Amino acid sequence: MNTPVLNLAVAEGRRFVRNPLFWLASLTIVYFVRNAANATEAEASWFVLTGFSLLLPGFILVMAMVLAVLRGRYSHTEELLGTCAVGPDRRSIAHSVSALWCAALGAIAIAIAVVVLREGSNLGRWSPWFEDPITMPFPNLALLLQGPMALLAVLAFIVALVRWVPTWLVIVPMAFLLLVQASFAGLFHGIPADGARWLYPLNSGIVNGEWVGGCTPTSPCELEVAGFDMGTAWWHLAYLASLTVFCTVVAVLRHRRDRSAWIAFAVSAVFVMATAAAQVLTATTYTSRT
């Protein structure tokens, strides 16, 4: 990565920081942290710290990244920019590197949440089974870093997607994927714990099973929970990092297909598959209630 690419990455990163919509969306983090601090159940604190509090600000950053990548196309300066020292392939790298600013902002938000919510060696009590509450441990470092790393990987994916499908309409399927991540694969424990659940950008690490009960006022729902999987979270970080590199290379391939680019593509693809397989095979799946 040369100096022009780095300078462009810094300039794009500063655009993210100055985006008023991002800071407005970041107020939701304050809301979630405040609610978690006042909640009687520790579940809210767990989801804040494992990165789910970054979903809405992250989506604002996704929209900003889409517009940043399309800026030259919509301003009809793409051909002119192509004659500069930073061609479209290097600009793709710069866009992905600029996402480091977003990841840093996410890490700062999680660090502040840790300071506010940490009062001891664990987060407190949680009652997925009403008559048998369990103690929620404090998330390990891998789970705390999951949110910022997921931001980095998703924004790199956006760069690659928009390079190959140059339209702002890619925001529509991303909004749907946000809902899936937030609901079925996240806050509502919609998917029983297995290895495949770690392929999503965010994973709660809660080893949960199925909902039981009638889900009625007379027969409320209860959730089967066997524990918390923190070991696989380290493989998940490696998976997100390799996915970031892979998506950046895919974006570069849109405009440059020399030998070094194809080698980078093959190597990064191997790392993505290896880390994905590692987390799927080592993940703790739900077997029985403990």
C-alpha positions as CSV (number, residue, x, y, z in Angstrom):
1,M,0.0,0.0,0.0
2,N,1.6,3.2,-1.2
3,T,1.3,6.8,0.1
4,P,-1.5,8.0,-2.3
5,V,-3.6,5.0,-1.3
6,L,-3.0,5.7,2.4
7,N,-3.8,9.4,2.0
8,L,-7.1,8.5,0.2
9,A,-7.9,6.0,3.0
10,V,-7.4,8.7,5.6
11,A,-9.5,11.2,3.7
12,E,-12.4,8.6,3.3
13,G,-12.1,7.7,6.9
14,R,-12.5,11.3,7.9
15,R,-15.6,11.5,5.8
16,F,-17.1,8.7,7.9
17,V,-16.2,10.4,11.1
18,R,-17.8,13.7,9.9
19,N,-21.0,12.0,8.8
20,P,-23.9,13.4,11.0
21,L,-26.2,10.5,10.3
22,F,-23.6,8.1,11.8
23,W,-23.4,10.1,15.0
24,L,-27.2,10.4,15.1
25,A,-27.4,6.6,14.8
26,S,-24.7,6.2,17.4
27,L,-27.2,7.6,20.0
28,T,-28.9,4.1,19.8
29,I,-25.7,2.7,21.4
30,V,-26.1,5.2,24.3
31,Y,-29.8,4.0,24.6
32,F,-28.8,0.3,24.6
33,V,-26.1,0.8,27.2
34,R,-28.4,2.8,29.4
35,N,-31.1,0.2,29.2
36,A,-28.6,-2.6,29.9
37,A,-27.2,-0.8,32.9
38,N,-30.7,-0.5,34.4
39,A,-32.0,-3.9,33.4
40,T,-32.6,-6.6,35.9
41,E,-31.5,-9.4,33.5
42,A,-27.9,-9.5,32.2
43,E,-28.9,-10.6,28.7
44,A,-29.1,-7.0,27.5
45,S,-25.6,-6.3,28.6
46,W,-24.3,-9.4,26.9
47,F,-25.8,-8.3,23.5
48,V,-24.4,-4.8,23.9
49,L,-20.9,-6.0,24.5
50,T,-20.9,-8.7,21.8
51,G,-21.4,-6.1,19.1
52,F,-25.2,-6.1,18.5
53,S,-25.4,-2.5,19.7
54,L,-23.4,-1.5,16.6
55,L,-26.0,-2.8,14.1
56,L,-27.8,0.5,13.3
57,P,-24.7,2.7,13.2
58,G,-23.1,-0.1,11.1
59,F,-25.9,0.1,8.6
60,I,-25.5,3.9,8.3
61,L,-21.8,3.2,7.5
62,V,-22.8,0.7,4.9
63,M,-24.9,3.3,3.1
64,A,-22.0,5.8,3.4
65,M,-19.6,3.3,1.9
66,V,-21.9,2.5,-1.0
67,L,-22.1,6.2,-1.8
68,A,-18.3,6.6,-1.4
69,V,-17.5,3.9,-3.8
70,L,-20.0,5.2,-6.3
71,R,-18.9,8.8,-6.0
72,G,-16.8,8.9,-9.1
73,R,-19.5,7.2,-11.2
74,Y,-22.3,9.5,-10.1
75,S,-20.2,12.6,-10.5
76,H,-19.1,11.4,-14.0
77,T,-15.4,11.7,-13.0
78,E,-14.5,8.0,-13.2
79,E,-12.5,8.3,-16.3
80,L,-10.6,11.4,-15.0
81,L,-9.8,9.6,-11.7
82,G,-8.6,6.7,-13.7
83,T,-5.7,8.8,-15.0
84,C,-4.5,9.7,-11.5
85,A,-1.9,8.0,-9.4
86,V,-4.6,6.1,-7.5
87,G,-6.5,4.1,-10.1
88,P,-9.8,2.2,-9.5
89,D,-8.0,-0.9,-8.1
90,R,-6.0,1.1,-5.6
91,R,-9.1,3.2,-4.7
92,S,-10.8,-0.1,-3.8
93,I,-8.0,-0.9,-1.4
94,A,-8.2,2.7,0.0
95,H,-12.0,2.3,0.6
96,S,-11.4,-1.0,2.5
97,V,-8.6,0.5,4.5
98,S,-10.8,3.5,5.4
99,A,-13.1,1.0,7.1
100,L,-10.5,0.8,9.9
101,W,-11.7,4.2,11.1
102,C,-15.2,2.7,11.5
103,A,-13.8,-0.3,13.3
104,A,-11.9,2.0,15.6
105,L,-15.1,3.9,16.4
106,G,-16.9,0.7,17.1
107,A,-14.1,-0.5,19.4
108,I,-14.2,2.8,21.3
109,A,-18.0,2.4,21.8
110,I,-17.6,-1.2,23.1
111,A,-14.8,-0.1,25.4
112,I,-17.0,2.6,26.9
113,A,-19.8,0.1,27.3
114,V,-17.4,-2.2,29.2
115,V,-16.5,0.6,31.6
116,V,-20.2,1.3,32.2
117,L,-21.5,-2.3,32.5
118,R,-18.7,-4.1,34.2
119,E,-19.3,-4.3,37.9
120,G,-17.6,-7.7,38.7
121,S,-16.3,-10.9,37.3
122,N,-19.7,-11.6,35.6
123,L,-22.5,-9.7,34.1
124,G,-25.2,-10.9,36.5
125,R,-28.2,-13.3,36.4
126,W,-30.3,-14.3,33.5
127,S,-33.5,-16.3,33.5
128,P,-34.1,-18.1,30.2
129,W,-35.8,-20.7,32.5
130,F,-37.9,-18.8,34.9
131,E,-37.4,-21.1,37.8
132,D,-33.7,-21.7,37.2
133,P,-31.7,-18.5,36.6
134,I,-28.1,-18.8,35.3
135,T,-25.0,-16.6,35.8
136,M,-23.8,-14.9,32.7
137,P,-20.0,-14.6,32.5
138,F,-18.3,-11.5,31.2
139,P,-17.5,-11.8,27.4
140,N,-13.9,-12.6,26.6
141,L,-11.7,-10.3,24.5
142,A,-12.6,-12.2,21.2
143,L,-16.3,-11.5,21.7
144,L,-15.7,-7.9,22.7
145,L,-13.7,-7.4,19.4
146,Q,-16.3,-9.2,17.3
147,G,-18.4,-6.1,16.7
148,P,-15.6,-3.8,15.4
149,M,-14.2,-6.7,13.3
150,A,-17.7,-7.4,11.8
151,L,-17.9,-3.8,10.8
152,L,-14.6,-4.1,9.0
153,A,-15.6,-7.3,7.2
154,V,-19.0,-6.1,6.1
155,L,-17.7,-2.7,4.8
156,A,-15.0,-4.6,2.8
157,F,-17.8,-6.8,1.4
158,I,-19.7,-3.7,0.4
159,V,-16.7,-2.3,-1.5
160,A,-16.4,-5.6,-3.4
161,L,-20.2,-5.8,-4.0
162,V,-20.5,-2.2,-5.3
163,R,-17.4,-2.6,-7.5
164,W,-19.1,-5.6,-9.3
165,V,-22.7,-4.3,-9.0
166,P,-22.3,-0.5,-9.2
167,T,-25.7,0.6,-7.9
168,W,-27.0,2.1,-4.7
169,L,-29.8,-0.6,-4.8
170,V,-27.5,-3.0,-3.0
171,I,-28.6,-1.2,0.1
172,V,-32.0,-3.0,-0.1
173,P,-30.7,-6.6,0.3
174,M,-28.3,-5.4,2.9
175,A,-31.2,-4.0,4.9
176,F,-32.8,-7.5,4.8
177,L,-29.6,-9.1,5.9
178,L,-29.5,-6.7,8.8
179,L,-32.9,-7.8,9.9
180,V,-31.9,-11.5,9.7
181,Q,-28.7,-10.8,11.7
182,A,-30.6,-8.8,14.3
183,S,-33.5,-11.2,14.7
184,F,-33.2,-14.9,13.7
185,A,-29.4,-15.0,14.1
186,G,-29.1,-12.7,17.0
187,L,-31.3,-11.0,19.6
188,F,-34.2,-13.4,19.5
189,H,-32.2,-16.6,19.6
190,G,-34.0,-17.7,16.5
191,I,-31.4,-20.3,15.5
192,P,-30.3,-23.1,17.8
193,A,-26.5,-23.1,18.4
194,D,-24.5,-24.9,15.9
195,G,-21.3,-24.4,13.9
196,A,-23.0,-22.8,10.9
197,R,-24.3,-19.9,13.0
198,W,-20.7,-18.7,13.4
199,L,-20.7,-17.9,9.6
200,Y,-22.8,-14.8,10.3
201,P,-20.8,-11.6,11.0
202,L,-22.1,-11.5,14.6
203,N,-22.7,-14.4,17.0
204,S,-23.9,-14.1,20.5
205,G,-21.9,-17.1,21.7
206,I,-24.9,-18.3,23.7
207,V,-25.3,-22.1,23.3
208,N,-29.1,-22.1,23.1
209,G,-31.5,-24.7,21.9
210,E,-35.2,-24.4,21.0
211,W,-37.9,-22.4,22.6
212,V,-40.2,-24.5,24.7
213,G,-43.7,-23.8,26.0
214,G,-46.9,-22.5,24.5
215,C,-45.8,-18.9,24.2
216,T,-49.1,-17.8,25.6
217,P,-50.0,-15.8,28.8
218,T,-50.8,-19.1,30.6
219,S,-47.8,-21.0,29.2
220,P,-44.9,-18.6,28.6
221,C,-41.9,-19.4,26.4
222,E,-38.7,-20.6,27.9
223,L,-35.3,-20.9,26.2
224,E,-33.0,-23.9,26.5
225,V,-29.5,-22.7,27.3
226,A,-26.5,-24.9,27.9
227,G,-23.7,-22.4,28.3
228,F,-21.5,-19.8,26.5
229,D,-19.1,-20.6,23.7
230,M,-16.1,-18.2,23.9
231,G,-13.4,-20.4,22.4
232,T,-14.8,-20.4,18.9
233,A,-14.9,-16.6,19.1
234,W,-11.2,-16.6,18.4
235,W,-11.6,-18.6,15.2
236,H,-14.4,-16.2,14.4
237,L,-12.1,-13.2,14.6
238,A,-9.7,-14.9,12.3
239,Y,-12.6,-15.7,9.9
240,L,-13.7,-12.0,9.8
241,A,-10.1,-10.8,9.2
242,S,-9.5,-13.3,6.4
243,L,-13.0,-12.3,4.9
244,T,-11.9,-8.7,5.0
245,V,-8.8,-9.4,3.0
246,F,-10.7,-11.7,0.6
247,C,-13.4,-9.1,-0.2
248,T,-10.7,-6.4,-0.7
249,V,-9.0,-8.6,-3.3
250,V,-12.3,-9.4,-5.0
251,A,-12.9,-5.6,-5.3
252,V,-9.4,-5.2,-6.8
253,L,-10.0,-7.9,-9.3
254,R,-12.8,-5.8,-10.9
255,H,-10.1,-3.6,-12.4
256,R,-6.8,-5.5,-12.1
257,R,-6.4,-9.2,-13.0
258,D,-2.6,-9.7,-13.0
259,R,-0.7,-12.6,-11.5
260,S,-0.3,-11.1,-8.1
261,A,-4.0,-10.3,-7.8
262,W,-5.0,-13.9,-8.6
263,I,-2.4,-15.2,-6.2
264,A,-3.8,-13.0,-3.5
265,F,-7.3,-14.1,-4.4
266,A,-6.3,-17.8,-4.1
267,V,-4.4,-17.4,-0.8
268,S,-7.2,-15.3,0.9
269,A,-9.9,-17.7,-0.3
270,V,-8.0,-20.6,1.3
271,F,-7.7,-18.7,4.6
272,V,-11.5,-17.9,4.5
273,M,-12.4,-21.6,3.9
274,A,-9.9,-22.8,6.6
275,T,-11.1,-20.4,9.3
276,A,-14.7,-21.0,8.4
277,A,-14.2,-24.8,8.7
278,A,-12.3,-24.4,11.9
279,Q,-15.1,-22.4,13.6
280,V,-17.8,-24.7,12.3
281,L,-16.0,-27.8,13.5
282,T,-14.9,-26.5,16.9
283,A,-18.2,-24.7,17.8
284,T,-20.1,-25.9,20.8
285,T,-23.5,-27.1,19.8
286,Y,-26.5,-27.5,22.0
287,T,-27.0,-31.0,23.4
288,S,-28.8,-30.7,26.7
289,R,-29.8,-28.3,29.4
290,T,-27.2,-27.9,32.1
